[in-house]
Amino acid sequence: MGDRRPKVPRSAIQPCGAAAKVQRCRIHKIRNVTEHLPKDKAQQARWVITQSFKLDAVRGKNKCRELARQLQAQRPDAAASVREGLDEMFTNTELGITCKLARCLATTKVIESPNSVVSRVSGRVTN
């Protein structure tokens, strides 16, 4: 009787992983950058990054790169944090995702919220 499964070329499967898009959490990005800065500089960096997320992907990335250039001399750790994963910060924008869906997908809140409930509830188990 033989194998009746259709023969699928490996090349038909492999591109899916390479084509997958990743959106990094914007809240964590801002937090990671500002941890490397004094309070006054942190507020300014937070504002610049937040404003960059309101722009189209090219202009937003350029605004963040400019911030990294400004920080490089005195705060290289903060500059590196701005640059790290920068392309993945604008995936939603590049895909044209807007409104509530974009806000939901741009953070990890949708994942962390249920996890915190599970932790809180499971912490009460006595068995």
DASULSUL-V61667 format. One record per residue. N is the residue number from 1. RES is the residue in one small letter. PSI is psi in whole degrees, 0 to 359 (none if undefined). NEAR is the number of other C-alpha atoms within 8 Angstrom. D_LAST is the distance of its C-alpha to the last C-alpha in whole Angstrom. Layout:
BEGIN
n->{N N}
res->{RES RES}
psi->{PSI PSI}
near->{NEAR NEAR}
d_last->{D_LAST D_LAST}
END
This chain:
BEGIN
n->{1 2 3 4 5 6 7 8 9 10 11 12 13 14 15 16 17 18 19 20 21 22 23 24 25 26 27 28 29 30 31 32 33 34 35 36 37 38 39 40 41 42 43 44 45 46 47 48 49 50 51 52 53 54 55 56 57 58 59 60 61 62 63 64 65 66 67 68 69 70 71 72 73 74 75 76 77 78 79 80 81 82 83 84 85 86 87 88 89 90 91 92 93 94 95 96 97 98 99 100 101 102 103 104 105 106 107 108 109 110 111 112 113 114 115 116 117 118 119 120 121 122 123 124 125 126 127}
res->{m g d r r p k v p r s a i q p c g a a a k v q r c r i h k i r n v t e h l p k d k a q q a r w v i t q s f k l d a v r g k n k c r e l a r q l q a q r p d a a a s v r e g l d e m f t n t e l g i t c k l a r c l a t t k v i e s p n s v v s r v s g r v t n}
psi->{325 168 122 359 140 146 118 123 141 326 338 337 320 319 338 313 320 331 354 139 144 133 118 155 120 326 316 324 311 316 316 320 311 339 336 3 153 163 312 319 327 318 318 315 318 316 314 314 316 318 326 329 344 352 172 164 315 310 323 315 319 321 319 321 322 318 316 319 320 325 339 314 314 334 69 329 318 319 316 323 323 316 328 122 23 317 324 351 342 20 313 315 315 327 354 21 130 179 218 323 317 318 320 316 345 358 169 10 321 336 316 326 308 325 321 325 315 316 317 315 317 339 342 353 133 351 none}
near->{2 3 4 4 4 4 4 5 6 6 6 7 7 8 8 7 6 6 6 6 6 6 11 10 10 9 7 8 11 10 8 9 14 14 9 9 10 8 6 6 9 12 9 8 11 10 8 11 11 8 9 12 10 7 8 9 11 6 9 14 12 8 11 13 10 8 12 13 9 8 11 12 7 5 10 9 8 15 15 10 10 14 10 6 8 9 7 10 12 13 12 13 10 9 6 6 9 9 6 6 8 10 9 10 10 12 12 9 7 9 7 8 8 8 8 8 8 8 8 8 8 7 6 6 6 3 2}
d_last->{53 52 50 50 48 50 51 49 51 48 50 49 45 45 47 44 42 45 45 42 42 39 39 38 36 39 37 35 39 40 38 38 42 42 40 43 45 46 46 49 49 45 46 49 48 45 48 50 47 46 49 49 47 49 52 52 51 54 55 51 51 54 53 50 52 55 52 51 55 55 52 53 55 53 50 49 46 46 48 46 43 45 47 44 43 45 46 43 43 45 44 44 47 49 47 49 45 46 44 41 40 41 39 36 37 38 35 31 30 29 27 25 25 22 20 20 19 16 15 15 13 10 11 9 6 4 0}
END
